[in-house]
Amino acid sequence: MIPRVLVSIVSYNSARHLKRCLESLQQQTYRDCVAGLWDNASIDGSVEIAGEFGSLLRSIQASEHNIGFSAAQNRMIASIASDYVLVLNPDVVLEPTYLEVLVRALDEDAAAGSATGKLWRWQADAEPGAPSPPRSGTILDTTGMYLTPNQRHLDRGSGEADHGQYEARQYVFGPSAAAALYRRSMLEDAKDGTEYFDEAFFAYREDADLAWRAQWLGWRCLYVPAARGFHVRRVLPERRAALPAALNMHSFKNRFLLRVKNMDAATYARFLLPISARDAVALGYVLLRERSSLRAVPLLCKALPHAWACRKELQRRRRIMPQEMRSWFSNNAVSKPVETQLS
């Protein structure tokens, strides 16, 4: 019998937090689900920890080298049939009703291709604490994704104290892949060949790419604040200098891949000045401070022909107009009322 939900986890030296993540899955009130884990050549005992949860994990697979988040997720998602897929980072702990709340929300909203809950933040150097009810002053990690005119994709509420400002169920641009529930039919609709997440991205920004494709195809992303969890967020702009050089390189590359694949010409022209200014800052930083990221240039050139083909096919199949897409670009945390989208 096909499970309603597949929980798909990719680990890479994730031993520090993986056990707590898997324990939180065991405690989920929604039971019609299975979980699978792909390990990207960890050397810290992540696979051994996963092995302790054999009753939870239907599939544990390990590659001999790091094939990247996108490729590993694609393989795990394709390996087990389901109605929904929860893409879950191993450094996330979910409250027990997270999955139940999001599945119910998507069951009730056929227009939504994905859903996300409210994640609070753990400090990157802190041990995860036990999940607790929301309290004044808890720092938010994400309440969904939004786009800025200079083509940054940011998490709504990131770094803010939670005072109840994101308690309305709303449509957002997309979910962070830290804990995103995707409708399988949306993934099949948006995929390119066999790839749900674009493997040329390797890691970072791949969730923004999928969200952008889904929006072009008319799929909404639903933010449901009653679904809650905790996330250790390592990748932040202020921590860039402390991040692995390879991750920064892929981030630099993927900024341009994201645009080539998804931004229509009129939107690019509309926001040309802020985008160009941001590009100049990013390029200057790489040339002066982060020359290791120049390795992105040949990788970008190699990926461009396929990215352009994806763009042409996406524009041929799009179900919304560019004007509607541009409504998501703002310097503020954009969301849209559910009632507006359902009318």
C-alpha positions in Angstrom: 0.0 0.0 0.0 1.4 3.4 -1.0 2.0 5.7 2.0 0.5 9.1 1.9 3.8 10.8 3.0 7.4 10.1 2.3 9.8 11.9 4.6 13.0 12.4 2.6 16.2 13.3 4.5 19.7 14.0 3.1 22.5 13.9 5.6 26.1 15.1 5.3 28.1 14.9 8.5 24.9 15.5 10.4 25.5 13.3 13.4 25.3 16.1 15.9 21.6 16.7 15.3 20.3 13.7 13.3 19.2 11.6 16.3 17.0 14.4 17.6 15.5 14.9 14.2 14.6 11.2 13.8 13.2 11.1 17.3 10.9 13.9 16.4 9.7 11.9 13.4 8.9 9.0 15.6 6.7 11.2 17.8 4.6 12.5 14.9 0.9 12.1 15.4 0.4 11.5 11.7 1.2 7.8 11.1 0.5 7.2 7.4 4.1 7.9 6.4 7.5 6.3 5.8 10.9 7.9 5.9 14.1 7.4 3.9 17.6 8.8 4.3 20.4 9.3 1.8 23.8 9.9 3.3 26.3 11.9 1.2 29.5 10.2 2.3 29.5 11.3 6.0 32.5 10.5 8.1 31.0 11.4 11.5 28.8 8.4 12.2 25.6 9.7 10.6 24.9 6.3 8.9 25.4 4.5 12.2 22.9 6.8 13.9 20.4 6.3 11.1 20.8 2.5 11.5 19.4 2.8 15.1 16.1 3.9 13.6 15.5 0.9 11.3 11.8 0.7 12.3 11.4 4.3 11.2 13.6 4.4 8.0 12.3 2.2 5.2 15.4 3.1 3.2 19.0 4.1 4.2 21.3 4.7 1.3 24.8 6.0 1.2 26.9 7.3 -1.6 30.7 7.0 -1.8 31.1 10.7 -2.4 29.0 13.8 -1.9 26.6 14.0 -4.8 24.9 17.1 -3.5 21.7 17.8 -1.8 19.7 18.1 -5.1 20.8 14.8 -6.5 20.4 12.9 -3.2 16.9 14.3 -2.7 15.9 13.4 -6.3 17.0 9.8 -5.8 15.2 9.4 -2.5 12.0 11.0 -3.7 11.9 8.8 -6.8 12.6 5.6 -4.9 9.4 5.5 -2.8 5.9 6.4 -4.1 3.7 8.6 -2.0 1.0 11.3 -2.2 3.2 13.9 -0.4 6.9 14.4 0.2 8.3 16.1 3.3 11.8 17.2 2.5 13.4 17.5 5.9 16.9 18.7 7.0 18.6 16.5 9.6 19.1 19.6 11.8 15.4 20.2 12.2 13.2 19.0 15.1 9.5 19.0 14.5 6.7 19.4 17.0 4.6 16.2 17.1 1.7 17.6 15.0 3.8 19.2 12.3 3.1 16.6 9.6 -0.6 16.2 10.6 -1.3 19.9 10.3 0.4 20.3 6.9 -1.1 17.2 5.4 -4.6 18.3 6.4 -3.9 21.8 5.0 -2.9 20.5 1.6 -5.8 18.0 1.6 -8.1 21.0 2.0 -6.5 23.2 -0.6 -6.1 21.7 -4.1 -4.5 24.9 -5.4 -1.5 24.5 -3.1 1.4 22.4 -4.3 3.5 22.8 -1.2 3.2 23.9 2.5 5.4 25.1 5.2 5.1 25.7 8.9 6.7 28.1 11.3 10.3 27.2 12.3 12.1 28.8 15.2 15.9 29.0 15.3 18.5 27.3 17.3 22.0 28.9 17.4 24.4 27.0 15.2 26.7 26.3 18.1 24.0 25.2 20.5 22.7 21.8 21.4 19.0 21.4 20.3 16.6 21.8 23.2 13.3 20.0 23.6 10.5 21.4 21.5 8.4 23.8 23.4 5.2 25.9 22.8 5.7 29.3 21.3 6.7 32.0 23.7 7.4 35.7 23.4 10.9 36.4 22.2 11.6 33.1 20.5 13.7 33.9 17.4 12.1 32.9 14.0 14.0 31.0 11.4 11.4 30.9 8.6 7.8 31.4 7.9 8.2 30.9 4.1 10.2 32.5 1.3 9.9 35.8 -0.5 11.8 37.6 -3.3 13.3 41.1 -3.3 13.6 43.3 -6.4 17.4 42.6 -6.5 16.6 38.9 -6.8 17.5 37.8 -3.3 15.3 35.1 -1.8 14.8 35.5 1.9 13.0 33.8 4.7 10.1 35.7 6.2 10.8 36.7 9.8 14.3 35.4 9.8 16.1 36.6 12.9 13.0 38.4 14.3 11.6 37.8 17.8 8.3 36.0 17.5 5.5 38.2 18.9 2.7 36.6 16.9 3.2 38.7 13.8 3.0 35.6 11.5 0.0 33.8 12.9 -2.3 34.0 9.8 -2.5 31.2 7.3 -1.3 32.7 4.1 0.2 32.0 0.7 3.9 32.6 0.4 6.3 32.4 -2.5 7.7 29.0 -1.5 8.9 26.9 1.4 12.4 26.5 2.8 13.5 23.0 2.1 14.5 22.7 5.7 11.0 21.3 6.4 8.8 21.6 3.2 5.8 19.4 2.4 5.4 19.0 -1.4 2.4 17.6 -3.2 3.7 14.7 -5.4 1.6 15.8 -8.3 3.2 19.3 -8.2 6.7 17.7 -8.1 5.9 15.6 -11.1 4.4 18.7 -12.9 7.4 20.9 -12.2 10.3 18.4 -12.6 12.7 18.6 -15.5 13.3 15.1 -16.9 14.0 13.1 -13.7 15.0 16.0 -11.6 12.7 17.6 -9.0 15.6 19.7 -7.6 18.0 20.9 -10.3 21.2 18.9 -9.8 23.3 21.6 -11.5 22.6 23.7 -8.3 24.2 20.9 -6.2 23.3 22.7 -3.0 21.8 26.0 -1.9 19.0 28.0 -3.7 17.6 24.7 -5.2 14.4 25.2 -3.1 14.0 28.7 -4.5 14.3 27.4 -8.0 11.6 24.7 -7.4 9.4 27.3 -5.8 9.8 29.7 -8.7 9.0 26.9 -11.2 5.9 25.9 -9.2 4.6 29.5 -9.2 5.0 29.7 -13.0 2.9 26.6 -13.2 0.1 28.0 -11.0 0.9 26.1 -7.8 0.6 28.0 -4.5 2.6 27.5 -1.3 0.6 27.6 1.9 2.1 28.8 5.2 0.4 27.2 8.2 1.6 28.6 11.5 0.1 25.8 13.6 2.8 23.5 12.2 6.0 24.3 14.2 9.5 23.2 14.5 13.1 24.2 15.3 16.1 24.6 12.9 19.8 25.1 13.3 20.5 27.7 10.6 24.1 27.7 9.4 23.7 29.5 6.1 23.2 33.2 6.9 24.7 36.3 5.1 26.5 37.4 8.2 28.2 34.0 8.6 29.4 33.8 5.0 33.1 34.0 5.9 32.7 31.0 8.2 30.9 28.8 5.7 32.7 26.1 3.6 34.2 27.5 0.4 32.4 25.0 -1.8 29.0 26.1 -0.4 29.8 29.8 -1.0 30.9 28.9 -4.6 27.7 27.1 -5.3 25.7 30.0 -3.9 27.4 32.4 -6.2 26.8 30.2 -9.2 23.2 29.5 -8.4 22.3 33.1 -8.1 22.8 33.4 -11.9 21.3 30.0 -12.7 18.2 30.9 -10.8 17.7 34.0 -13.0 18.5 32.3 -16.3 15.9 29.6 -15.6 13.1 31.6 -14.1 13.1 35.3 -14.6 11.2 36.6 -17.6 12.6 39.5 -19.7 10.1 42.1 -18.6 10.7 41.4 -14.9 14.4 41.6 -15.5 14.0 44.9 -17.2 11.8 46.2 -14.4 14.3 45.4 -11.7 17.5 45.8 -13.8 19.1 48.5 -11.6 18.7 46.7 -8.2 19.7 43.4 -9.7 22.8 44.8 -11.4 23.8 46.7 -8.3 23.6 43.4 -6.3 25.5 41.6 -8.9 28.2 44.2 -8.8 28.5 43.8 -5.0 28.6 40.0 -5.3 31.2 40.0 -8.0 33.3 42.6 -6.3 33.3 40.5 -3.1 34.3 37.4 -4.9 37.1 39.1 -6.8 38.5 40.9 -3.7 37.7 38.6 -0.8 36.5 35.2 -2.0 38.5 34.2 -5.1 37.7 30.5 -4.4 34.2 31.2 -5.7 35.6 32.0 -9.1 35.4 28.2 -9.7 31.7 28.9 -10.2 32.3 30.5 -13.6 33.1 27.3 -15.6 30.4 25.4 -13.8 27.9 28.1 -14.7 29.0 28.1 -18.3 28.6 24.3 -18.4 25.1 24.5 -16.9 23.8 27.4 -19.1 22.6 25.4 -22.2 20.5 23.1 -20.2 19.2 26.0 -18.0 18.2 27.9 -21.1 16.3 24.9 -22.4 14.5 24.6 -19.1 13.6 28.2 -19.3 12.1 27.9 -22.7 10.1 24.9 -21.7 8.9 26.6 -18.5 7.8 29.7 -20.4 5.9 27.6 -22.9 4.0 25.8 -20.1 3.5 28.8 -17.7 0.0 29.2 -16.3 0.3 32.7 -14.9 1.3 36.0 -16.4 4.6 37.8 -15.7 2.6 40.6 -14.0 1.4 38.2 -11.4 4.9 36.8 -10.9 6.2 40.3 -10.3 3.8 40.8 -7.5 6.0 38.5 -5.4 9.0 40.8 -5.6 9.2 43.2 -2.7 11.6 44.5 -0.1 9.0 43.6 2.5 8.0 40.0 3.5 5.3 39.4 0.9 2.4 37.1 1.5 -1.1 36.8 0.0 -4.4 36.1 1.8 -5.7 32.6 1.2 -9.2 34.1 0.5 -7.8 36.2 -2.3 -6.2 33.3 -4.1 -9.2 31.0 -3.7 -11.7 33.5 -5.1 
